[in-house]
Amino acid sequence: MTSNLSTKASSTDTIRQVAVLAATIATVAYNGYSQVAKVGGNTSADISNKYFTYFTPANYAFSIWGIIYTLMFAFAIYQVLPSQRTNPNTRKVAVPYMITCVLNCVWITVFQFDQIAISMGLIVLFLAALVVIYVRLGIGFTAVSAVERLTLHLPFSVYTAWLCVATIANASALGVSLNPGLGAINNSASFLGIASPTWAAIMLVVATLVGAIIAFTRRDIGFVAVFVWAFTAIISKQAGVTVVTTTAGITSAVLVIVLAAGLVIKMRRPQPLAPARA
């Protein structure tokens, strides 16, 4: 690990570490407060239920935020350790991470104030910031220690995957807010001549294409697990809507198969020979 660290530390590094930890604590605290105090007069679940879509998962799916926040704390605590002060990996994600903390709080506020169009723009920026972190860390491409896999890669795999799902769900809610007929529990409701359940199936396929690319190229188990979690929760919520549940079941299986294929190919790939010792 030491070989990957710069030996030059500065007061800026200490400030960065403390700022990341403070941003994490503030974000988690505000999210909890926003649900208890009903910022905007609603909880997130209230707004989600108001704009019914066939892409909406069962309420239990949102318990994943507990996992995400636990992983955020794991990252924040790891990066604040004195031994990690000059870790280049934590240095290069600190700024975009703090941006995600700000966007997280602003997005949830706007969403609970029922400003769906504005929330859509914010969640796209939120996702973009997480993608920047995901790419900078080289998740799936960069070899790291077991500790960094758990405290750096896994947190942002799970976080980024869930925001992919949440962005699609937000887009679905926006569609319903603009065309309330799409939100009626009525399979005949349509947009551009396509029935609402079919739109949900199309979005599941689009999400699966993203997940499959990540599964095959990066072999990111955490990322794929989140997608499968979300899809199975959609099956639970949309029971009885055959086109949605069937598509969600098939796409979940596809993601698992593609991930397994990627892992097998990686294991079979010839490894470089170790240099001969004198």
Summary of the structure (lengths in Angstrom):
residues: 278
radius of gyration: 20.5
end to end distance: 25.1
largest distance: 75.6
contacts: 861
relative contact order: 0.12
helix: 77%
strand: 1%
